[in-house]
């Protein structure tokens, strides 16, 4: 399963657990698998069990949102020999900033560099339009192309992250290491079940080397290099945008997809 995942990312062998590998996997995953809630919006959310997500992705399917992406990526990193811990997090802003579990964070340790001797890094594939490169876990402002990110209050019990102002989320508060999969499952049920925060509008996002694209409902925008904003009220154009962002539509009945577009267009 790990090898099939790596093959989907364009790798024909298992790489060594180095910082260069971590960054390369981060880039390849972002380029291949968008953040999306399509299955949720179609009424059949995929489980967030990391092994199930990895199997689905390895077979050519979609990943999902943060719990799916980071859960599966954690399995891959662990299998490749990285030192990985999982942390609970709560998003700032949109989902209420009430401290509820709604984000899963990975911390990779043991990869020191000259300017970061601590050797702890933060890969995150679950922000959709977040950072492109793993961030060094230390307080500061980090620039990646036209975007800037800030880590504050780094302490044994976690840290606070402030996203780039142009991103779709403000950031998150990250807690201490240790989170049970049962808690992730319960949070997923709350977010993706009836009335959940991820059932209200279709969101597809992909962060590439120079910018980030978001399809929210029928509004398609890009920030960074070559920015644009457009409304996709035509079903064909909207469907083409899903495909261009990397969403697999295999097995999705056209009538269900058309109905989703209608709801998004008129909602």
C-alpha positions in Angstrom: 0.0 0.0 0.0 2.8 2.4 0.9 4.6 1.6 -2.4 1.4 2.2 -4.4 1.0 5.5 -2.7 4.6 6.4 -3.5 4.1 5.3 -7.1 1.1 7.6 -7.4 3.4 10.4 -6.3 5.9 9.4 -9.0 8.4 7.5 -6.9 9.5 4.0 -7.8 11.3 3.2 -4.6 11.2 4.0 -0.9 13.3 7.1 -0.1 15.5 7.5 2.9 14.0 9.4 6.0 15.8 12.7 5.4 14.7 16.3 5.4 15.0 16.5 1.6 12.7 13.5 1.4 10.2 15.1 3.8 10.1 18.2 1.6 9.9 16.2 -1.6 7.0 14.0 -0.3 5.2 17.2 0.9 5.4 18.8 -2.5 4.5 15.6 -4.4 1.4 15.0 -2.2 0.2 18.6 -2.6 0.6 18.4 -6.3 -1.2 15.1 -6.6 -4.0 15.1 -4.0 -6.2 18.2 -3.4 -7.9 19.0 -0.2 -11.6 18.4 -0.8 -14.9 17.5 0.8 -16.7 16.0 -2.3 -17.7 12.7 -0.7 -19.2 14.6 2.2 -21.1 16.9 0.0 -22.5 14.0 -2.0 -23.7 12.5 1.3 -21.3 9.6 1.8 -18.3 10.8 3.8 -15.2 8.5 3.7 -13.9 7.3 7.0 -10.8 9.0 8.5 -9.0 5.8 9.4 -5.5 6.4 8.1 -5.0 3.0 6.7 -8.4 3.2 4.8 -7.5 6.6 3.5 -4.1 5.4 2.3 -5.6 2.4 0.6 -8.1 4.6 -1.2 -5.5 7.1 -2.3 -3.1 4.3 -3.4 -5.9 2.9 -5.6 -6.4 6.3 -7.3 -9.2 7.8 -5.2 -9.5 11.1 -3.5 -8.0 11.8 -0.1 -10.4 14.2 1.7 -9.7 16.9 4.2 -7.2 17.4 7.0 -7.9 14.3 9.1 -7.6 12.1 5.9 -4.4 13.8 4.4 -2.4 14.1 7.6 -3.5 10.8 9.0 -2.4 8.9 5.9 0.8 10.9 5.6 1.7 10.1 9.2 1.5 6.3 8.3 3.7 6.8 5.3 6.3 8.8 7.3 6.3 6.2 10.1 6.8 3.4 7.6 9.7 5.2 6.0 11.5 5.6 9.3 10.7 9.1 10.3 10.1 9.9 14.0 6.5 11.2 13.9 4.1 12.3 16.7 0.4 13.3 16.2 -1.1 16.4 17.8 -4.7 17.6 18.2 -5.4 21.1 17.0 -8.3 23.5 16.7 -8.7 25.9 13.8 -8.9 29.7 14.5 -11.9 31.6 13.2 -14.2 29.9 10.7 -15.1 26.9 12.8 -15.7 28.9 16.0 -12.3 29.0 17.7 -13.9 27.1 20.6 -11.0 24.7 21.1 -12.8 21.7 19.6 -10.7 19.1 17.7 -11.0 19.9 14.0 -7.4 19.5 12.8 -4.7 16.8 13.0 -1.1 17.9 13.1 2.1 15.9 12.5 5.5 16.7 14.1 8.6 15.1 12.7 11.7 15.1 14.9 15.4 14.2 14.5 16.2 16.2 11.3 18.6 18.9 12.5 20.1 21.5 10.2 22.7 24.2 10.8 20.1 26.9 11.3 17.6 24.6 13.0 19.6 22.3 15.4 16.4 21.3 17.2 15.5 19.2 14.2 11.7 19.3 14.7 9.6 20.0 11.6 5.9 20.5 10.8 4.6 19.0 7.6 0.9 19.8 7.0 -1.1 18.7 4.0 -4.5 19.5 5.6 -4.8 23.3 5.2 -5.7 23.2 1.5 -4.1 26.5 0.7 -1.5 26.5 3.5 2.3 26.2 3.4 4.2 24.5 0.6 7.3 23.5 2.5 7.4 21.9 6.0 8.0 24.6 8.6 10.8 24.4 11.2 9.1 24.2 14.6 10.4 27.4 16.2 8.9 30.8 16.9 9.2 33.2 14.0 7.9 34.3 10.6 8.6 32.1 7.6 8.3 33.3 4.0 7.6 31.0 1.2 7.4 32.9 -2.1 4.7 35.6 -1.7 3.3 34.1 1.4 4.3 34.4 5.1 3.5 32.2 8.1 4.0 32.7 11.8 4.6 30.3 14.7 4.2 31.7 18.2 4.0 30.3 21.7 6.1 27.2 21.0 6.1 25.2 24.2 5.9 21.6 25.4 2.1 21.8 25.3 1.9 23.0 21.7 2.0 26.1 19.6 -0.1 28.7 17.8 0.1 29.1 14.0 -1.0 32.2 12.0 -1.7 31.6 8.4 -1.0 34.0 5.5 -3.6 36.7 5.4 -4.7 35.6 1.9 -5.4 32.0 3.0 -8.8 30.7 3.7 -8.1 30.0 7.4 -6.6 32.1 10.1 -4.5 29.3 11.5 -4.7 26.9 14.4 -3.8 26.2 18.0 -1.9 22.9 18.4 -2.0 20.8 21.5 0.5 18.4 23.1 1.5 15.2 21.4 -1.0 12.3 21.7 -4.4 11.9 20.2 -6.6 8.8 20.0 -8.0 7.7 16.7 -11.4 7.4 18.4 -11.3 11.1 19.1 -10.5 11.9 15.4 -13.4 9.6 14.4 -15.8 11.4 16.7 -14.7 14.8 15.4 -15.1 13.6 11.9 -18.6 12.5 12.6 -19.4 16.0 14.0 -17.9 17.8 11.1 -19.2 15.6 8.3 -22.5 14.5 9.7 -25.9 16.3 9.4 -25.4 20.0 9.9 -21.6 19.7 10.2 -19.3 22.4 9.2 -18.0 20.5 6.2 -21.5 19.8 4.8 -22.4 23.4 3.9 -20.3 24.2 0.8 -18.1 22.3 -1.6 -14.4 23.2 -1.1 -11.5 22.0 -3.2 -8.0 23.5 -2.7 -4.6 22.9 -4.0 -1.3 24.6 -3.1 1.3 24.5 -5.8 4.8 25.9 -6.1 3.7 29.5 -6.8 0.2 29.9 -5.4 -3.0 28.3 -4.3 -6.3 27.7 -6.0 -9.7 27.3 -4.3 -13.0 26.2 -5.6 -15.6 27.2 -3.0 -19.1 26.5 -4.2 -19.0 27.8 -7.8 -16.4 30.5 -7.1 -12.9 29.6 -8.4 -10.0 31.8 -7.3 -6.3 31.8 -7.3 -3.9 33.7 -5.1 -0.1 34.1 -5.6 1.3 33.9 -9.2 -1.2 34.4 -12.0 -4.2 35.3 -9.8 -7.8 35.1 -11.0 -11.4 35.0 -9.8 -14.3 33.6 -11.7 -17.8 32.2 -11.1 -18.5 28.8 -12.6 -22.2 28.8 -13.2 -21.9 26.5 -16.2 -21.8 22.8 -15.1 -19.2 21.8 -17.7 -16.8 24.6 -16.7 -17.3 23.7 -13.0 -16.8 20.0 -13.6 -13.6 20.8 -15.7 -12.3 22.8 -12.8 -12.7 19.9 -10.4 -10.7 17.7 -12.7 -8.0 20.4 -13.3 -7.6 20.6 -9.5 -6.9 16.9 -9.3 -10.3 15.6 -8.1 -11.1 12.1 -9.2 -14.7 11.7 -10.4 -14.4 8.0 -11.0 -17.5 6.3 -9.8 -19.4 9.6 -9.2 -22.8 9.5 -11.0 -23.2 12.4 -13.3 -26.7 13.1 -12.1 -25.4 13.4 -8.5 -22.6 15.8 -9.6 -25.1 17.9 -11.5 -27.4 18.1 -8.6 -24.5 19.2 -6.3 -23.6 21.9 -8.8 -27.2 23.1 -8.9 -27.2 23.3 -5.1 -24.0 25.2 -5.0 -25.1 27.6 -7.8 -28.4 28.4 -6.2 -27.4 28.2 -2.5 
